[in-house]
């Protein structure tokens, strides 16, 4: 699997910002559903040039959504919370 395909996008929410700023050095990403913890760790270390301590993952099931008469479905996704070493940080552009 290509390293650039493992990490899809960062998650910029209130909870993710608190994890990043409170000195916990944790960053959250949407990752490929088939990626394991070792692959995620390797991708973050290669792309962002940081040392990763731990990786936690969670799988989320997509929900059904409805727009008028039409019924759709949001896709399943996987979230990774990555903890980096003290003194290191990942520069993520926070879009508002």
VEXKOLMI-781296 format. One record per residue (C-alpha): residue number from 1; x, y, z. Coordinates in nm, 3 decimals, decimal comma. Layout:
BEGIN
<NUM; <X; Y; Z>> ...
END
This chain:
BEGIN
<1; <0,000; 0,000; 0,000>> <2; <0,129; 0,346; -0,089>> <3; <0,213; 0,565; 0,213>> <4; <0,032; 0,866; 0,067>> <5; <-0,291; 0,665; 0,038>> <6; <-0,294; 0,560; 0,405>> <7; <-0,358; 0,903; 0,559>> <8; <-0,652; 1,069; 0,390>> <9; <-0,705; 1,390; 0,589>> <10; <-0,664; 1,535; 0,938>> <11; <-0,964; 1,569; 1,166>> <12; <-1,002; 1,926; 1,290>> <13; <-1,270; 1,924; 1,558>> <14; <-1,293; 2,074; 1,904>> <15; <-1,197; 1,746; 2,071>> <16; <-0,902; 1,690; 1,834>> <17; <-0,777; 2,044; 1,898>> <18; <-0,792; 1,991; 2,274>> <19; <-0,589; 1,669; 2,243>> <20; <-0,330; 1,855; 2,040>> <21; <-0,302; 2,167; 2,258>> <22; <-0,322; 2,033; 2,614>> <23; <0,030; 1,893; 2,599>> <24; <-0,081; 1,543; 2,505>> <25; <0,076; 1,561; 2,157>> <26; <-0,207; 1,361; 1,997>> <27; <-0,322; 1,414; 1,639>> <28; <-0,626; 1,261; 1,470>> <29; <-0,653; 1,150; 1,108>> <30; <-0,899; 0,978; 0,878>> <31; <-0,709; 0,678; 0,744>> <32; <-0,763; 0,398; 0,496>> <33; <-0,989; 0,126; 0,638>> <34; <-0,750; -0,154; 0,549>> <35; <-0,443; 0,009; 0,711>> <36; <-0,309; -0,140; 1,034>> <37; <-0,135; 0,042; 1,321>> <38; <0,215; -0,033; 1,195>> <39; <0,138; 0,107; 0,848>> <40; <-0,020; 0,420; 1,000>> <41; <0,284; 0,474; 1,224>> <42; <0,521; 0,433; 0,930>> <43; <0,319; 0,674; 0,713>> <44; <0,307; 0,948; 0,980>> <45; <0,679; 0,917; 1,053>> <46; <0,765; 0,935; 0,683>> <47; <0,530; 1,216; 0,581>> <48; <0,567; 1,446; 0,882>> <49; <0,923; 1,359; 0,997>> <50; <0,824; 1,291; 1,361>> <51; <0,872; 0,997; 1,599>> <52; <0,543; 0,820; 1,682>> <53; <0,496; 0,668; 2,029>> <54; <0,147; 0,513; 2,001>> <55; <-0,134; 0,468; 1,753>> <56; <-0,496; 0,410; 1,850>> <57; <-0,755; 0,324; 1,586>> <58; <-1,134; 0,315; 1,573>> <59; <-1,368; 0,190; 1,302>> <60; <-1,689; 0,381; 1,238>> <61; <-1,995; 0,246; 1,060>> <62; <-2,156; 0,478; 0,807>> <63; <-2,506; 0,603; 0,876>> <64; <-2,805; 0,609; 0,647>> <65; <-2,912; 0,959; 0,551>> <66; <-3,228; 1,090; 0,394>> <67; <-3,280; 1,392; 0,170>> <68; <-3,649; 1,417; 0,095>> <69; <-3,760; 1,098; -0,079>> <70; <-3,407; 0,982; -0,150>> <71; <-3,229; 0,755; 0,093>> <72; <-2,851; 0,743; 0,089>> <73; <-2,568; 0,604; 0,292>> <74; <-2,250; 0,757; 0,434>> <75; <-1,947; 0,537; 0,387>> <76; <-1,766; 0,355; 0,666>> <77; <-1,441; 0,513; 0,786>> <78; <-1,149; 0,461; 1,020>> <79; <-0,998; 0,712; 1,262>> <80; <-0,642; 0,703; 1,397>> <81; <-0,520; 0,895; 1,702>> <82; <-0,143; 0,928; 1,683>> <83; <0,074; 1,027; 1,980>> <84; <0,414; 1,179; 1,896>> <85; <0,723; 1,224; 2,115>> <86; <0,758; 1,521; 2,348>> <87; <0,886; 1,835; 2,179>> <88; <0,772; 1,730; 1,832>> <89; <0,464; 1,854; 1,652>> <90; <0,285; 1,815; 1,323>> <91; <0,199; 2,132; 1,132>> <92; <-0,166; 2,097; 1,030>> <93; <-0,344; 2,387; 0,864>> <94; <-0,667; 2,452; 1,054>> <95; <-0,935; 2,546; 0,805>> <96; <-1,231; 2,740; 0,934>> 
END
